[in-house]
């Protein structure tokens, strides 16, 4: 099982350019508006929920070794919630253009 913090670290590495990020969902950000978008970051499959054109939360993540993170409303923060406001904006911008 993956923790929100482990997924957060992968996202931070991608934001810093340490890891490569690509969209594996067929729909682009603009085509989704409200729904799920999946990306791949160096073998990690990360799915976000986009709500009305805004990045809302990380729905799930599958690591290369098979461990999984799944969103739970019982947790205080998901990986997206752990990002600073600057990191959140940068991630949203990257997701809009991949």
TIKOL-700210 format. One record per residue: x, y, z of N, C-alpha, C, O, CB in turn; chain; residue number from 1. Coordinates in steps of 0.05 Angstrom, whole numbers, plus 5000, padded with zeros to 4 digits. Glycine has a CB too. Example, Ala and Ser with C-alpha at 12.3 -4.5 7.8 and 13.67 -1.06 7.14 Angstrom:
((5264, 4886, 5156), (5246, 4910, 5156), (5264, 4934, 5156), (5285, 4934, 5169), (5226, 4911, 5181), A, 1)
((5257, 4955, 5142), (5273, 4979, 5143), (5258, 5001, 5157), (5268, 5023, 5161), (5282, 4988, 5114), A, 2)
***
This chain:
((5017, 4976, 5000), (5000, 5000, 5000), (5018, 5025, 5000), (5038, 5026, 5014), (4981, 5000, 5025), A, 1)
((5010, 5045, 4984), (5025, 5070, 4983), (5012, 5091, 5001), (4988, 5091, 5005), (5026, 5080, 4954), A, 2)
((5028, 5108, 5012), (5018, 5130, 5028), (5015, 5155, 5010), (5027, 5156, 4989), (5036, 5136, 5052), A, 3)
((4998, 5173, 5018), (4995, 5199, 5004), (5022, 5213, 5002), (5028, 5225, 4982), (4974, 5217, 5018), A, 4)
((5038, 5211, 5022), (5064, 5224, 5022), (5083, 5213, 5001), (5097, 5228, 4988), (5078, 5222, 5050), A, 5)
((5083, 5186, 4997), (5100, 5174, 4976), (5092, 5184, 4949), (5109, 5191, 4932), (5097, 5143, 4978), A, 6)
((5066, 5186, 4943), (5056, 5196, 4917), (5063, 5225, 4914), (5071, 5234, 4893), (5025, 5191, 4914), A, 7)
((5060, 5240, 4936), (5067, 5269, 4936), (5096, 5272, 4927), (5102, 5290, 4912), (5062, 5281, 4964), A, 8)
((5114, 5255, 4937), (5143, 5258, 4930), (5147, 5253, 4901), (5164, 5266, 4888), (5159, 5237, 4947), A, 9)
((5132, 5234, 4889), (5135, 5229, 4860), (5126, 5254, 4845), (5139, 5262, 4825), (5118, 5204, 4852), A, 10)
((5103, 5266, 4853), (5093, 5290, 4840), (5114, 5313, 4843), (5118, 5327, 4823), (5067, 5299, 4853), A, 11)
((5126, 5316, 4866), (5146, 5337, 4870), (5170, 5333, 4852), (5180, 5352, 4840), (5155, 5338, 4899), A, 12)
((5179, 5308, 4849), (5201, 5302, 4831), (5194, 5309, 4802), (5211, 5320, 4788), (5208, 5272, 4833), A, 13)
((5169, 5303, 4794), (5160, 5310, 4767), (5160, 5340, 4763), (5168, 5351, 4742), (5133, 5298, 4761), A, 14)
((5151, 5355, 4784), (5150, 5384, 4782), (5178, 5396, 4780), (5182, 5417, 4768), (5135, 5395, 4806), A, 15)
((5197, 5383, 4793), (5225, 5393, 4792), (5239, 5384, 4767), (5262, 5392, 4762), (5240, 5383, 4816), A, 16)
((5227, 5367, 4750), (5239, 5358, 4726), (5257, 5334, 4730), (5272, 5326, 4712), (5255, 5380, 4713), A, 17)
((5257, 5322, 4754), (5273, 5299, 4761), (5262, 5274, 4748), (5276, 5256, 4740), (5276, 5295, 4791), A, 18)
((5235, 5273, 4745), (5221, 5251, 4733), (5205, 5261, 4709), (5195, 5284, 4709), (5203, 5236, 4753), A, 19)
((5203, 5244, 4689), (5187, 5252, 4665), (5157, 5246, 4670), (5151, 5226, 4683), (5198, 5239, 4640), A, 20)
((5140, 5262, 4658), (5112, 5259, 4661), (5099, 5258, 4633), (5106, 5274, 4615), (5099, 5281, 4678), A, 21)
((5080, 5240, 4629), (5065, 5239, 4604), (5036, 5231, 4609), (5030, 5216, 4629), (5078, 5220, 4584), A, 22)
((5018, 5240, 4593), (4990, 5233, 4595), (4985, 5206, 4583), (4994, 5202, 4560), (4972, 5255, 4582), A, 23)
((4971, 5188, 4597), (4964, 5163, 4585), (4934, 5161, 4581), (4924, 5143, 4568), (4974, 5140, 4602), A, 24)
((4919, 5180, 4592), (4890, 5181, 4587), (4887, 5191, 4558), (4903, 5206, 4548), (4876, 5201, 4607), A, 25)
((4866, 5181, 4545), (4861, 5189, 4517), (4852, 5218, 4516), (4861, 5233, 4497), (4840, 5171, 4504), A, 26)
((4836, 5227, 4535), (4826, 5254, 4534), (4846, 5274, 4546), (4860, 5267, 4565), (4799, 5256, 4549), A, 27)
((4848, 5297, 4534), (4864, 5318, 4545), (4849, 5332, 4568), (4825, 5328, 4572), (4873, 5339, 4523), A, 28)
((4863, 5350, 4582), (4852, 5365, 4604), (4826, 5379, 4595), (4805, 5377, 4608), (4872, 5386, 4615), A, 29)
((4828, 5393, 4572), (4805, 5409, 4563), (4781, 5391, 4555), (4758, 5400, 4556), (4813, 5426, 4539), A, 30)
((4786, 5367, 4547), (4765, 5349, 4539), (4751, 5336, 4564), (4728, 5327, 4562), (4775, 5327, 4521), A, 31)
((4764, 5336, 4586), (4753, 5323, 4610), (4734, 5341, 4625), (4711, 5333, 4630), (4775, 5314, 4629), A, 32)
((4742, 5365, 4632), (4727, 5384, 4648), (4719, 5373, 4676), (4726, 5385, 4696), (4701, 5392, 4633), A, 33)
((4705, 5351, 4676), (4698, 5339, 4702), (4701, 5308, 4699), (4685, 5295, 4686), (4668, 5346, 4711), A, 34)
((4721, 5297, 4712), (4726, 5269, 4710), (4755, 5262, 4716), (4770, 5278, 4728), (4719, 5259, 4683), A, 35)
((4763, 5238, 4708), (4790, 5227, 4715), (4809, 5231, 4692), (4803, 5229, 4669), (4788, 5198, 4722), A, 36)
((4834, 5237, 4700), (4856, 5239, 4681), (4880, 5224, 4692), (4888, 5228, 4715), (4864, 5270, 4675), A, 37)
((4891, 5205, 4676), (4913, 5189, 4684), (4939, 5197, 4670), (4939, 5201, 4646), (4907, 5159, 4680), A, 38)
((4960, 5199, 4686), (4986, 5205, 4675), (5005, 5182, 4684), (4999, 5166, 4701), (4997, 5233, 4685), A, 39)
((5029, 5183, 4672), (5050, 5164, 4680), (5075, 5180, 4686), (5083, 5198, 4670), (5056, 5143, 4657), A, 40)
((5087, 5175, 4709), (5111, 5188, 4718), (5132, 5166, 4723), (5131, 5154, 4745), (5106, 5207, 4743), A, 41)
((5150, 5162, 4704), (5171, 5141, 4707), (5160, 5115, 4718), (5171, 5103, 4736), (5192, 5151, 4726), A, 42)
((5138, 5105, 4706), (5127, 5079, 4713), (5105, 5080, 4734), (5092, 5060, 4739), (5148, 5062, 4723), A, 43)
((5101, 5103, 4747), (5080, 5107, 4766), (5055, 5116, 4751), (5056, 5137, 4738), (5088, 5127, 4789), A, 44)
((5033, 5103, 4754), (5008, 5111, 4741), (4991, 5126, 4762), (4984, 5115, 4783), (4991, 5087, 4730), A, 45)
((4987, 5152, 4757), (4973, 5169, 4776), (4948, 5180, 4763), (4949, 5191, 4741), (4992, 5193, 4785), A, 46)
((4925, 5177, 4776), (4900, 5187, 4766), (4889, 5209, 4783), (4887, 5206, 4808), (4879, 5163, 4764), A, 47)
((4883, 5231, 4770), (4872, 5255, 4784), (4843, 5258, 4778), (4833, 5250, 4757), (4888, 5280, 4776), A, 48)
((4828, 5271, 4797), (4801, 5279, 4791), (4801, 5309, 4786), (4810, 5325, 4801), (4782, 5272, 4816), A, 49)
((4790, 5315, 4762), (4787, 5343, 4754), (4758, 5351, 4758), (4740, 5337, 4748), (4797, 5347, 4724), A, 50)
((4754, 5373, 4771), (4726, 5382, 4777), (4722, 5410, 4765), (4735, 5429, 4774), (4721, 5382, 4807), A, 51)
((4705, 5412, 4745), (4698, 5437, 4732), (4723, 5452, 4723), (4726, 5476, 4726), (4683, 5455, 4752), A, 52)
((4742, 5437, 4711), (4766, 5448, 4700), (4788, 5454, 4720), (4809, 5466, 4712), (4759, 5473, 4687), A, 53)
((4785, 5446, 4745), (4806, 5450, 4765), (4816, 5423, 4776), (4800, 5405, 4779), (4795, 5468, 4788), A, 54)
((4842, 5422, 4782), (4853, 5398, 4794), (4842, 5396, 4823), (4846, 5414, 4839), (4884, 5399, 4795), A, 55)
((4828, 5374, 4828), (4815, 5371, 4855), (4832, 5353, 4873), (4841, 5362, 4894), (4787, 5360, 4851), A, 56)
((4836, 5327, 4866), (4850, 5309, 4883), (4862, 5286, 4867), (4855, 5282, 4844), (4832, 5298, 4905), A, 57)
((4879, 5271, 4880), (4891, 5247, 4869), (4872, 5224, 4875), (4868, 5217, 4899), (4920, 5241, 4879), A, 58)
((4860, 5212, 4855), (4842, 5190, 4859), (4856, 5164, 4866), (4847, 5149, 4884), (4825, 5186, 4834), A, 59)
((4877, 5158, 4852), (4892, 5133, 4857), (4920, 5134, 4844), (4925, 5151, 4828), (4877, 5108, 4848), A, 60)
((4937, 5116, 4853), (4964, 5114, 4842), (4973, 5085, 4844), (4968, 5071, 4863), (4984, 5133, 4857), A, 61)
((4986, 5076, 4822), (4997, 5049, 4822), (5027, 5051, 4818), (5036, 5062, 4797), (4984, 5031, 4800), A, 62)
((5043, 5041, 4836), (5072, 5043, 4834), (5083, 5021, 4815), (5068, 5002, 4810), (5086, 5041, 4862), A, 63)
((5107, 5024, 4805), (5118, 5003, 4788), (5120, 4976, 4802), (5119, 4955, 4788), (5146, 5011, 4779), A, 64)
((5122, 4975, 4828), (5124, 4950, 4842), (5097, 4939, 4851), (5095, 4919, 4866), (5142, 4952, 4867), A, 65)
((5075, 4951, 4842), (5048, 4941, 4846), (5033, 4951, 4871), (5010, 4944, 4876), (5050, 4912, 4848), A, 66)
((5047, 4968, 4886), (5033, 4980, 4910), (5013, 5001, 4900), (5017, 5013, 4879), (5053, 4992, 4930), A, 67)
((4991, 5005, 4915), (4970, 5023, 4906), (4962, 5043, 4928), (4961, 5036, 4952), (4946, 5007, 4898), A, 68)
((4957, 5067, 4919), (4945, 5088, 4936), (4916, 5092, 4925), (4912, 5094, 4901), (4962, 5115, 4935), A, 69)
((4897, 5094, 4943), (4870, 5100, 4935), (4859, 5123, 4953), (4862, 5122, 4977), (4851, 5076, 4936), A, 70)
((4846, 5142, 4940), (4835, 5165, 4955), (4815, 5156, 4975), (4798, 5138, 4970), (4823, 5185, 4935), A, 71)
((4815, 5168, 4998), (4796, 5163, 5019), (4789, 5190, 5032), (4806, 5205, 5040), (4806, 5143, 5041), A, 72)
((4763, 5196, 5033), (4755, 5221, 5045), (4761, 5222, 5075), (4758, 5243, 5088), (4725, 5226, 5040), A, 73)
((4768, 5199, 5086), (4775, 5198, 5115), (4803, 5208, 5121), (4809, 5215, 5144), (4772, 5169, 5125), A, 74)
((4820, 5210, 5100), (4847, 5220, 5104), (4847, 5250, 5105), (4830, 5263, 5092), (4866, 5210, 5082), A, 75)
((4864, 5262, 5120), (4866, 5291, 5122), (4875, 5303, 5096), (4864, 5324, 5087), (4885, 5299, 5145), A, 76)
((4894, 5291, 5082), (4904, 5302, 5057), (4910, 5279, 5038), (4919, 5257, 5045), (4930, 5318, 5062), A, 77)
((4905, 5285, 5012), (4913, 5267, 4991), (4939, 5279, 4980), (4947, 5300, 4989), (4891, 5264, 4968), A, 78)
((4953, 5266, 4961), (4978, 5276, 4950), (4975, 5305, 4939), (4994, 5321, 4943), (4988, 5258, 4929), A, 79)
((4954, 5311, 4926), (4950, 5338, 4915), (4947, 5358, 4938), (4957, 5381, 4936), (4925, 5339, 4897), A, 80)
((4933, 5350, 4959), (4929, 5368, 4982), (4955, 5373, 4997), (4957, 5393, 5012), (4909, 5355, 5001), A, 81)
((4975, 5357, 4994), (5001, 5361, 5007), (5019, 5381, 4991), (5038, 5391, 5002), (5016, 5335, 5009), A, 82)
((5011, 5387, 4966), (5027, 5406, 4950), (5023, 5434, 4961), (5001, 5441, 4971), (5018, 5405, 4921), A, 83)
((5044, 5450, 4959), (5041, 5479, 4965), (5023, 5491, 4944), (5018, 5479, 4923), (5069, 5493, 4967), A, 84)
((5013, 5515, 4948), (4996, 5528, 4928), (5012, 5532, 4902), (5000, 5530, 4880), (4985, 5555, 4939), A, 85)
((5037, 5539, 4904), (5054, 5542, 4880), (5057, 5516, 4865), (5055, 5515, 4840), (5082, 5554, 4887), A, 86)
((5063, 5494, 4880), (5065, 5468, 4867), (5039, 5459, 4854), (5039, 5448, 4833), (5074, 5447, 4888), A, 87)
((5017, 5465, 4868), (4990, 5458, 4857), (4986, 5472, 4831), (4977, 5459, 4811), (4968, 5465, 4878), A, 88)
((4992, 5498, 4830), (4988, 5513, 4805), (5006, 5502, 4782), (4997, 5500, 4760), (4995, 5543, 4810), A, 89)
((5031, 5496, 4789), (5050, 5486, 4769), (5041, 5458, 4759), (5042, 5453, 4735), (5078, 5483, 4782), A, 90)
((5032, 5441, 4777), (5022, 5414, 4768), (4998, 5417, 4750), (4996, 5404, 4729), (5015, 5397, 4793), A, 91)
((4979, 5434, 4758), (4955, 5439, 4742), (4963, 5449, 4714), (4952, 5440, 4694), (4936, 5458, 4755), A, 92)
((4982, 5467, 4713), (4991, 5478, 4687), (5004, 5456, 4670), (4999, 5454, 4646), (5011, 5501, 4692), A, 93)
((5021, 5439, 4682), (5033, 5417, 4668), (5012, 5398, 4657), (5014, 5389, 4634), (5053, 5402, 4686), A, 94)
((4992, 5392, 4673), (4971, 5373, 4665), (4955, 5384, 4642), (4945, 5369, 4625), (4953, 5367, 4689), A, 95)
((4951, 5410, 4642), (4936, 5423, 4620), (4950, 5421, 4593), (4937, 5422, 4572), (4931, 5453, 4627), A, 96)
((4976, 5418, 4594), (4992, 5418, 4569), (5005, 5392, 4561), (5020, 5392, 4541), (5012, 5439, 4571), A, 97)
((5000, 5371, 4575), (5012, 5345, 4566), (4991, 5329, 4551), (4998, 5307, 4542), (5022, 5329, 4591), A, 98)
***
